Amino acid sequence: MRTTVGPAPLDVAEHAALVGDAAAGAVVTFGGVVRDHDHGRSVRDLEYVGHPSAPDVLRAVVEEVVAGCEVDAVAVGHRLGHLAVGDVAFAVAVSAAHRAEAFAACARLVDEVKDRLPVWKHQHFGDGTSEWVACP
């Protein structure tokens, strides 16, 4: 299991490589990418700010999710700091012997991390306005 929260760029393919194993019949990935719009408004860029507990919370959430799943390996990262449209903000990779387990674990990880990780998003819109969005 590998978890990271910080300013370093994330690469979904690198996360997939971290969980690859000859015993894995499936590797499922998710990349949360900064999009150019939100609720009909043009997004210019954004910033993620995390509580100091974010790395510990992420580790605990991942441990909890994988404890109830038949997976071989997991890598999850959430980026902090300034991100441009197209940047990966959230990366998840799960390997398992079978695809059903890998898909289920990946989906649950995405949902649980989005619900519980103490990270907040500050979106900057094309019209010069901005707004804060709480992730958990």
Backbone as a printed PyTorch tensor [residue, N CA C, xyz], in Angstrom:
tensor([[[  0.8430,  -1.1770,   0.0000],
         [  0.0000,   0.0000,   0.0000],
         [  0.8870,   1.2390,   0.0000]],

        [[  0.5590,   2.1570,  -0.8990],
         [  1.2830,   3.4300,  -0.9650],
         [  0.2630,   4.5540,  -0.9760]],

        [[  0.4560,   5.5370,  -0.1040],
         [ -0.4120,   6.7060,  -0.0760],
         [  0.4410,   7.9640,  -0.0350]],

        [[ -0.0030,   8.9970,  -0.7480],
         [  0.7040,  10.2700,  -0.7400],
         [ -0.2980,  11.4180,  -0.7840]],

        [[  0.0410,  12.4700,  -0.0590],
         [ -0.6910,  13.7270,  -0.1210],
         [  0.3800,  14.8030,  -0.1510]],

        [[  0.4170,  15.5930,  -1.2370],
         [  1.4360,  16.6280,  -1.3150],
         [  1.4650,  17.3190,  -2.6580]],

        [[  2.4520,  18.1900,  -2.8540],
         [  2.4920,  19.0310,  -4.0410],
         [  3.0860,  18.3810,  -5.2950]],

        [[  3.6510,  17.2090,  -5.1730],
         [  4.2930,  16.5780,  -6.3340],
         [  3.2460,  16.1780,  -7.3760]],

        [[  3.5520,  16.3980,  -8.6610],
         [  2.6270,  15.9630,  -9.7200],
         [  2.3380,  14.4670,  -9.6100]],

        [[  1.1140,  14.0920,  -9.9870],
         [  0.6830,  12.6980,  -9.9470],
         [  0.5590,  12.1550, -11.3580]],

        [[  0.8930,  10.8860, -11.5040],
         [  0.8080,  10.2030, -12.7920],
         [  0.0710,   8.8840, -12.5690]],

        [[ -1.0680,   8.7230, -13.2370],
         [ -1.8730,   7.5140, -13.0520],
         [ -1.1030,   6.2750, -13.5010]],

        [[ -0.3410,   6.3690, -14.5830],
         [  0.4450,   5.2260, -15.0600],
         [  1.5000,   4.8100, -14.0320]],

        [[  2.0940,   5.7770, -13.3540],
         [  3.0650,   5.4450, -12.2990],
         [  2.3730,   4.7330, -11.1410]],

        [[  1.1750,   5.1700, -10.7980],
         [  0.4240,   4.4790,  -9.7510],
         [  0.1200,   3.0420, -10.1680]],

        [[ -0.2680,   2.8560, -11.4220],
         [ -0.5420,   1.5020, -11.9230],
         [  0.7090,   0.6390, -11.8430]],

        [[  1.8520,   1.1970, -12.1870],
         [  3.1080,   0.4390, -12.1280],
         [  3.4450,   0.0340, -10.6950]],

        [[  3.0890,   0.8620,  -9.7340],
         [  3.3590,   0.5520,  -8.3270],
         [  2.5960,  -0.6600,  -7.8290]],

        [[  1.4300,  -0.9270,  -8.4180],
         [  0.6010,  -2.0360,  -7.9320],
         [  0.6830,  -3.2720,  -8.8180]],

        [[  1.3800,  -3.1640,  -9.9370],
         [  1.4890,  -4.3020, -10.8490],
         [  2.2110,  -5.4740, -10.2150]],

        [[  1.7420,  -6.6780, -10.5200],
         [  2.3210,  -7.8960,  -9.9560],
         [  1.9140,  -9.0620, -10.8430]],

        [[  2.7570, -10.0690, -10.9420],
         [  2.4510, -11.2290, -11.7790],
         [  1.1950, -11.9600, -11.3080]],

        [[  0.8490, -11.8320, -10.0330],
         [ -0.3410, -12.5040,  -9.5080],
         [ -1.6250, -11.7300,  -9.8070]],

        [[ -1.4800, -10.4850, -10.2320],
         [ -2.6550,  -9.6400, -10.4680],
         [ -3.2370,  -9.9170, -11.8470]],

        [[ -4.4920, -10.2870, -11.8760],
         [ -5.1910, -10.4630, -13.1420],
         [ -5.8600,  -9.1910, -13.5930]],

        [[ -5.8860,  -8.1830, -12.7210],
         [ -6.5240,  -6.9200, -13.0560],
         [ -5.8220,  -5.7740, -12.3460]],

        [[ -5.6430,  -4.6870, -13.0630],
         [ -5.1900,  -3.4320, -12.4840],
         [ -6.1930,  -2.3770, -12.9350]],

        [[ -6.8540,  -1.7460, -11.9790],
         [ -7.8610,  -0.7310, -12.2590],
         [ -7.3360,   0.5990, -11.7390]],

        [[ -7.4810,   1.6490, -12.5610],
         [ -7.0080,   2.9660, -12.1680],
         [ -8.1180,   4.0070, -12.2740]],

        [[ -7.9120,   5.0940, -11.5470],
         [ -8.7740,   6.2630, -11.6260],
         [ -7.8920,   7.4870, -11.5940]],

        [[ -8.1590,   8.4380, -12.4640],
         [ -7.4720,   9.7170, -12.4410],
         [ -8.4750,  10.8420, -12.3430]],

        [[ -8.4450,  11.5670, -11.2550],
         [ -9.2760,  12.7550, -11.1040],
         [ -8.5140,  13.9290, -11.6820]],

        [[ -9.0240,  14.4890, -12.7660],
         [ -8.3180,  15.5050, -13.5390],
         [ -9.0330,  16.8500, -13.4080]],

        [[ -8.2650,  17.9250, -13.3270],
         [ -8.8430,  19.2600, -13.2640],
         [ -9.5100,  19.5570, -14.6060]],

        [[-10.8040,  19.8470, -14.5570],
         [-11.5540,  20.1350, -15.7780],
         [-11.6950,  21.6510, -15.9620]],

        [[-12.0950,  22.0450, -17.1490],
         [-12.1650,  23.4660, -17.4930],
         [-13.5160,  24.1140, -17.1820]],

        [[-14.3750,  23.4120, -16.4640],
         [-15.6840,  23.9620, -16.1370],
         [-16.2200,  23.3280, -14.8510]],

        [[-17.1390,  24.0280, -14.2190],
         [-17.8300,  23.4910, -13.0580],
         [-19.1780,  24.1900, -12.9530]],

        [[-20.2490,  23.4110, -13.0040],
         [-21.6120,  23.9360, -12.9150],
         [-21.8430,  25.0900, -13.8870]],

        [[-21.4000,  24.9010, -15.1270],
         [-21.6410,  25.8850, -16.1740],
         [-20.7000,  27.0720, -16.1710]],

        [[-19.7190,  27.0670, -15.2900],
         [-18.7570,  28.1770, -15.2140],
         [-17.3960,  27.7180, -15.7030]],

        [[-16.7020,  28.6050, -16.3720],
         [-15.3630,  28.3250, -16.8850],
         [-14.3580,  28.3300, -15.7290]],

        [[-13.5950,  27.2370, -15.5830],
         [-12.5640,  27.1510, -14.5460],
         [-11.2080,  27.4380, -15.1750]],

        [[-10.4920,  28.3900, -14.5810],
         [ -9.1660,  28.7790, -15.0670],
         [ -8.0690,  27.8950, -14.4570]],

        [[ -8.1560,  27.6810, -13.1510],
         [ -7.2140,  26.8420, -12.4180],
         [ -7.7710,  26.6500, -11.0160]],

        [[ -7.0350,  25.9250, -10.1840],
         [ -7.4930,  25.7490,  -8.8080],
         [ -6.3270,  25.4530,  -7.8950]],

        [[ -6.6290,  25.4790,  -6.6140],
         [ -5.6350,  25.1680,  -5.5910],
         [ -6.2660,  24.2350,  -4.5710]],

        [[ -5.5300,  23.1910,  -4.2040],
         [ -5.9690,  22.2970,  -3.1310],
         [ -5.1510,  22.6000,  -1.8810]],

        [[ -5.8440,  22.7430,  -0.7640],
         [ -5.2100,  22.9800,   0.5230],
         [ -5.6180,  21.8370,   1.4420]],

        [[ -4.6430,  21.2370,   2.1040],
         [ -4.9320,  20.1030,   2.9730],
         [ -4.6410,  20.3860,   4.4300]],

        [[ -5.4410,  19.8040,   5.2910],
         [ -5.1960,  19.8540,   6.7320],
         [ -3.9380,  19.0340,   7.0130]],

        [[ -3.1630,  19.3910,   8.0320],
         [ -1.9540,  18.6050,   8.3460],
         [ -2.2270,  17.1150,   8.5900]],

        [[ -3.4500,  16.7720,   8.9610],
         [ -3.7870,  15.3650,   9.2060],
         [ -4.0850,  14.5980,   7.9170]],

        [[ -4.1260,  15.2540,   6.7740],
         [ -4.5390,  14.6090,   5.5220],
         [ -3.7470,  13.3340,   5.1950]],

        [[ -2.4130,  13.3190,   5.3240],
         [ -1.7120,  12.0640,   5.0300],
         [ -2.1390,  10.8980,   5.9310]],

        [[ -2.3450,  11.1830,   7.2180],
         [ -2.7780,  10.1320,   8.1460],
         [ -4.2040,   9.6790,   7.8510]],

        [[ -5.0730,  10.6280,   7.5190],
         [ -6.4530,  10.2790,   7.1810],
         [ -6.4780,   9.4210,   5.9200]],

        [[ -5.7030,   9.8060,   4.9160],
         [ -5.6780,   9.0200,   3.6800],
         [ -5.2150,   7.5950,   3.9570]],

        [[ -4.1520,   7.4550,   4.7160],
         [ -3.6430,   6.1200,   5.0530],
         [ -4.7050,   5.3000,   5.7740]],

        [[ -5.3910,   5.8990,   6.7260],
         [ -6.4360,   5.1930,   7.4910],
         [ -7.6070,   4.7870,   6.5960]],

        [[ -8.0300,   5.6700,   5.7040],
         [ -9.1370,   5.3520,   4.8020],
         [ -8.7510,   4.1880,   3.8920]],

        [[ -7.5590,   4.2390,   3.3290],
         [ -7.1160,   3.1600,   2.4350],
         [ -7.0180,   1.8390,   3.1970]],

        [[ -6.4430,   1.8630,   4.3910],
         [ -6.3480,   0.6410,   5.1970],
         [ -7.7290,   0.0620,   5.4770]],

        [[ -8.6760,   0.9230,   5.8140],
         [-10.0330,   0.4730,   6.1260],
         [-10.6960,  -0.1600,   4.8960]],

        [[-10.5650,   0.4840,   3.7580],
         [-11.2060,  -0.0350,   2.5420],
         [-10.5860,  -1.3600,   2.1180]],

        [[ -9.2680,  -1.4360,   2.0980],
         [ -8.6390,  -2.6680,   1.6070],
         [ -8.7690,  -3.8210,   2.5880]],

        [[ -9.0310,  -3.5230,   3.8490],
         [ -9.2170,  -4.5930,   4.8300],
         [-10.4170,  -5.4580,   4.4770]],

        [[-11.3930,  -4.8920,   3.8220],
         [-12.5890,  -5.6410,   3.4630],
         [-12.6160,  -6.0930,   2.0160]],

        [[-11.4840,  -6.0370,   1.3360],
         [-11.4340,  -6.3850,  -0.0890],
         [-10.3410,  -7.4140,  -0.3580]],

        [[-10.5230,  -8.1520,  -1.4210],
         [ -9.4910,  -9.0960,  -1.8570],
         [ -8.6530,  -8.4380,  -2.9460]],

        [[ -7.7060,  -7.5850,  -2.5160],
         [ -6.8250,  -6.8890,  -3.4450],
         [ -5.3780,  -7.2380,  -3.1330]],

        [[ -4.5390,  -7.1020,  -4.1430],
         [ -3.1100,  -7.3770,  -3.9630],
         [ -2.3390,  -6.1430,  -3.5170]],

        [[ -2.6220,  -5.0110,  -4.1550],
         [ -1.8810,  -3.7860,  -3.8460],
         [ -2.7320,  -2.5700,  -4.1990]],

        [[ -2.3980,  -1.4440,  -3.5330],
         [ -3.1260,  -0.1910,  -3.7370],
         [ -2.1320,   0.9600,  -3.6900]],

        [[ -2.3390,   1.9420,  -4.5640],
         [ -1.5840,   3.1920,  -4.5290],
         [ -2.5830,   4.3300,  -4.7140]],

        [[ -2.5780,   5.2820,  -3.7750],
         [ -3.5140,   6.4040,  -3.8140],
         [ -2.7450,   7.6820,  -3.5240]],

        [[ -2.9700,   8.7000,  -4.3460],
         [ -2.3330,   9.9850,  -4.1220],
         [ -3.2980,  11.1280,  -4.3550]],

        [[ -3.1730,  12.1650,  -3.5460],
         [ -3.9480,  13.3930,  -3.7490],
         [ -2.9710,  14.5520,  -3.7480]],

        [[ -3.1100,  15.3850,  -4.7370],
         [ -2.1890,  16.5030,  -4.9010],
         [ -2.6790,  17.7280,  -4.1390]],

        [[ -1.7320,  18.5080,  -3.6480],
         [ -2.0030,  19.7910,  -3.0050],
         [ -1.3040,  20.8820,  -3.8070]],

        [[ -1.7590,  22.1120,  -3.6090],
         [ -1.1260,  23.2450,  -4.2750],
         [ -1.8830,  23.6710,  -5.5150]],

        [[ -1.2060,  24.4740,  -6.3350],
         [ -1.8040,  25.0310,  -7.5450],
         [ -1.8130,  23.9810,  -8.6570]],

        [[ -2.9760,  23.8180,  -9.3010],
         [ -3.1200,  22.8750, -10.4160],
         [ -3.7670,  23.5840, -11.5990]],

        [[ -3.3180,  23.2350, -12.7770],
         [ -3.8750,  23.7810, -14.0130],
         [ -4.8860,  22.7970, -14.5940]],

        [[ -5.7120,  23.2810, -15.5000],
         [ -6.6410,  22.4130, -16.2130],
         [ -5.8340,  21.2950, -16.8750]],

        [[ -6.2970,  20.0540, -16.6860],
         [ -5.6120,  18.8850, -17.2450],
         [ -4.6870,  18.1780, -16.2760]],

        [[ -4.3220,  18.8260, -15.1720],
         [ -3.4620,  18.1850, -14.1710],
         [ -4.2370,  17.1050, -13.4210]],

        [[ -3.5310,  16.0550, -13.0150],
         [ -4.1350,  14.9980, -12.1950],
         [ -4.1030,  15.4630, -10.7440]],

        [[ -5.2770,  15.5120, -10.1260],
         [ -5.4090,  15.9290,  -8.7340],
         [ -5.5040,  14.7370,  -7.7880]],

        [[ -5.9730,  13.6010,  -8.3160],
         [ -6.2850,  12.4500,  -7.4750],
         [ -6.0400,  11.1910,  -8.3090]],

        [[ -5.1760,  10.3120,  -7.8250],
         [ -4.8420,   9.0900,  -8.5630],
         [ -5.0380,   7.8720,  -7.6720]],

        [[ -5.6700,   6.8460,  -8.2420],
         [ -5.9030,   5.5970,  -7.5260],
         [ -5.5590,   4.4420,  -8.4550]],

        [[ -4.8570,   3.4550,  -7.9260],
         [ -4.5880,   2.2220,  -8.6730],
         [ -4.7580,   1.0480,  -7.7190]],

        [[ -5.4360,   0.0100,  -8.2130],
         [ -5.7090,  -1.1830,  -7.4090],
         [ -5.4160,  -2.4030,  -8.2610]],

        [[ -4.6940,  -3.3580,  -7.6880],
         [ -4.5030,  -4.6370,  -8.3820],
         [ -5.1480,  -5.7410,  -7.5470]],

        [[ -5.6850,  -6.7240,  -8.2670],
         [ -6.3380,  -7.8680,  -7.6240],
         [ -6.2750,  -9.0470,  -8.5820]],

        [[ -6.5530, -10.2050,  -8.0740],
         [ -6.5420, -11.4000,  -8.9120],
         [ -7.6350, -11.3340,  -9.9740]],

        [[ -8.7720, -10.6850,  -9.6350],
         [ -9.9180, -10.6430, -10.5450],
         [-10.4310,  -9.2180, -10.7050]],

        [[-11.0070,  -8.9260, -11.8630],
         [-11.4460,  -7.5630, -12.1760],
         [-12.5510,  -7.0520, -11.2580]],

        [[-13.4870,  -7.9020, -10.8840],
         [-14.5990,  -7.4300, -10.0600],
         [-14.0990,  -6.8390,  -8.7480]],

        [[-13.1550,  -7.5070,  -8.1060],
         [-12.6020,  -7.0130,  -6.8460],
         [-11.8320,  -5.7170,  -7.0610]],

        [[-11.0640,  -5.6460,  -8.1540],
         [-10.2770,  -4.4400,  -8.4270],
         [-11.1840,  -3.2500,  -8.7020]],

        [[-12.2200,  -3.4340,  -9.5270],
         [-13.1530,  -2.3450,  -9.8060],
         [-13.8790,  -1.8930,  -8.5430]],

        [[-14.3670,  -2.8350,  -7.7580],
         [-15.1200,  -2.4970,  -6.5480],
         [-14.2440,  -1.7370,  -5.5520]],

        [[-13.0290,  -2.1930,  -5.3630],
         [-12.1260,  -1.5310,  -4.4150],
         [-11.7630,  -0.1320,  -4.9060]],

        [[-11.5050,   0.0070,  -6.1800],
         [-11.1620,   1.3160,  -6.7280],
         [-12.3260,   2.2950,  -6.5450]],

        [[-13.5210,   1.8720,  -6.8790],
         [-14.6930,   2.7430,  -6.7360],
         [-14.9060,   3.1390,  -5.2820]],

        [[-14.7680,   2.1880,  -4.3820],
         [-14.9750,   2.4930,  -2.9610],
         [-13.8940,   3.4420,  -2.4510]],

        [[-12.6390,   3.2380,  -2.8910],
         [-11.5620,   4.1400,  -2.4900],
         [-11.8380,   5.5630,  -2.9570]],

        [[-12.2430,   5.7180,  -4.2080],
         [-12.5360,   7.0560,  -4.7330],
         [-13.6220,   7.7190,  -3.8950]],

        [[-14.6990,   7.0160,  -3.6430],
         [-15.8060,   7.5930,  -2.8830],
         [-15.4130,   7.9340,  -1.4430]],

        [[-14.7310,   7.0270,  -0.7760],
         [-14.3640,   7.2490,   0.6300],
         [-13.3470,   8.3770,   0.7780]],

        [[-12.3660,   8.4120,  -0.1100],
         [-11.3720,   9.4860,  -0.0310],
         [-12.0410,  10.8260,  -0.2880]],

        [[-12.8900,  10.9130,  -1.3110],
         [-13.5830,  12.1690,  -1.6000],
         [-14.4520,  12.6110,  -0.4140]],

        [[-15.0560,  11.6700,   0.2850],
         [-15.9160,  11.9880,   1.4230],
         [-15.1490,  12.3820,   2.6780]],

        [[-13.9610,  11.7970,   2.8820],
         [-13.3340,  11.9080,   4.1920],
         [-12.0020,  12.6420,   4.2500]],

        [[-11.3410,  12.8310,   3.1300],
         [-10.0200,  13.4710,   3.1670],
         [-10.1740,  14.9660,   3.4430]],

        [[ -9.4740,  15.4990,   4.4600],
         [ -9.5890,  16.9200,   4.7800],
         [ -8.7520,  17.7830,   3.8270]],

        [[ -9.2830,  17.9390,   2.6130],
         [ -8.6650,  18.7520,   1.5720],
         [ -9.7630,  19.6450,   1.0060]],

        [[ -9.4050,  20.9130,   0.7900],
         [-10.3650,  21.8830,   0.2800],
         [ -9.8770,  22.4410,  -1.0430]],

        [[-10.8280,  22.6800,  -1.9340],
         [-10.5130,  23.1460,  -3.2840],
         [-10.9130,  24.6130,  -3.4280]],

        [[ -9.9710,  25.4300,  -3.9290],
         [-10.2310,  26.8350,  -4.2180],
         [-10.1940,  26.9920,  -5.7340]],

        [[-11.3790,  27.1140,  -6.3380],
         [-11.4960,  27.2220,  -7.7930],
         [-11.4370,  28.6780,  -8.2240]],

        [[-10.7130,  28.9370,  -9.3140],
         [-10.6170,  30.2640,  -9.9020],
         [-11.2960,  30.2050, -11.2610]],

        [[-12.2970,  31.0580, -11.4480],
         [-13.1040,  31.0210, -12.6590],
         [-12.6070,  32.0200, -13.7060]],

        [[-13.0430,  31.7790, -14.9270],
         [-12.6490,  32.6210, -16.0500],
         [-13.0770,  34.0670, -15.9050]],

        [[-14.1390,  34.3270, -15.1360],
         [-14.6270,  35.7040, -14.9730],
         [-13.9170,  36.4590, -13.8480]],

        [[-12.8740,  35.8380, -13.2570],
         [-12.0980,  36.4920, -12.1980],
         [-12.5900,  36.2030, -10.7840]],

        [[-13.7200,  35.5270, -10.6430],
         [-14.2250,  35.1670,  -9.3170],
         [-13.6380,  33.8280,  -8.8980]],

        [[-13.8520,  33.4920,  -7.6250],
         [-13.3740,  32.2030,  -7.1240],
         [-14.3250,  31.7180,  -6.0350]],

        [[-14.1960,  30.4280,  -5.7020],
         [-14.9860,  29.8760,  -4.6070],
         [-14.2290,  28.7170,  -3.9650]],

        [[-14.4670,  28.5310,  -2.6830],
         [-13.9200,  27.4080,  -1.9480],
         [-14.9480,  26.2720,  -1.9550]],

        [[-14.4630,  25.0590,  -2.1600],
         [-15.3260,  23.8800,  -2.1530],
         [-14.7250,  22.8880,  -1.1650]],

        [[-15.4980,  22.5090,  -0.1500],
         [-15.0060,  21.5340,   0.8320],
         [-15.1420,  20.1320,   0.2370]],

        [[-14.0670,  19.3820,   0.2720],
         [-14.1130,  18.0100,  -0.2240],
         [-14.7570,  17.0650,   0.7840]],

        [[-14.3600,  17.0800,   2.0640],
         [-15.0740,  16.1940,   3.0040],
         [-16.2310,  16.9010,   3.6550]]])
